[in-house]
């Protein structure tokens, strides 16, 4: 079973990190169209910026939690694929928690 961790950019510029067992584009459609009161429903439209797939659900959940705890700048480095910048953007190292 493949599980995908994804990052969306919402219309207000915020990022939403989630995971899904379905195709990420199908999940994006749900975020943009389902009549559910949720974080993304109040910030439509959303665009898909990043995806990572995992074979094990536990790994995907751990990765989603990790990314959710990251600063905006660190998420943006991940989205850009700038993996070398990630260690320097840790909150403790950068001295700018919640940036």
PyMOL commands that set and color helices and strands:
alter all, ss='L'
color gray80, all
select helices_A, chain A and resi 24-33+41-43+57-68+72-80+83-85+87-89+91-94
alter helices_A, ss='H'
color red, helices_A
select strands_A, chain A and resi 3-9+15-20+47-54
alter strands_A, ss='S'
color yellow, strands_A
deselect
rebuild
show_as cartoon
